[in-house]
Amino acid sequence: MVDKKCTACHRLGASIELYDDGDPTGELICRDCLHNDKGYSTCLFCGDDIAHPEGQVNSNSECKAVHAGESCMSEDERNGWESNIRKWSEE
């Protein structure tokens, strides 16, 4: 495997693919830059091997282009789950 250079720090060993508005950019960053640079973030649903510009990930850790709103339940869904949890707790 050929080591790839990080777009942010230019060191070898980058393995996290950068996406912009839901599309791959062809660039990579390293784990250090992902965790230490405030410019990038991961999406809960895309996983840790894909990074998005920080402004493209919402407060629920969802990328806005593809997964926005997926971690939120509607009121009907929440009521259904709460009902199931009460039922399972009684068993």
N, C-alpha and C positions, 0 to 999 in steps of 0.2 A: 504494500500500500504506500502510495506517495503522500508524504506530509503536505498538507495545504497550509498556506499562510492565512493568518487571521486578518480580516479587513480592518479591525480596530487597532491592534497593536503590532501587526506585521510579523509576529513570531510564528514558527511552525507548530503544527498540532491542532489546527482548527478543525472542528468536526460538526459544528452546529450550523445548520443551513439558515440563511436569512431570507425572510419573506417580507414582501411589501404589498399591502392591500390584498392579501390572500394569495399572492403569486411568488414563486421562488425567484430570487434575484441572481442566483448563480454565485453568490458570495458566501463565505463561511466566517464564523467567529469562534474563538476558543471559549472554554468554560469559565476561565478567569474573567474575561471581558464580559461575558454574559452576567456573571454574578456581581462584578465590581463596577461595571459601567452603567450608569443610570439611563443610557439611551436604548437599552434592549430589555425585552421581557418575554416570558414564555406564556403560552395559552394552556389552560388546564386540559383542553381536549386535543390540541395538536401534539402535546408532549414536550419533553425536555430537549429533543434534538432539533427543534425548530424555534427560531427566535424572530420576534417582530419588533419593529420600532415601538418604544414604550407608549407613545400616543395612540397606537393601534390596538392596545390591550386595555379592556375596561377594568373597573374596580373589582369585578368578579373573576378576574384572570381569564377572560374570554377574548379571543381575537375578534375585533369588530367586523372584519370582512366575512368570516365564515361561521363562527360559533357564538356570536352575541346572543344572549338570552337563553342559552341552552341549560344553564345551571339554575334558572329560576322556574318555579312552578306557578301555574295559574292557581287561582283560589280553589277551583274544583279539584285539581290534582292534589293540592295540599290537604283539603278536606278528606279526600279519598284515602290518602296515606295516613292521616291522623286516625281515621276510622279503623283502618287495618291494624295500626299499631295498638290501639286500645283493645281490639279484638284479640290480637296475638298475646297481649299482656295478660289477658284474663284466662288464657288457656293453661 
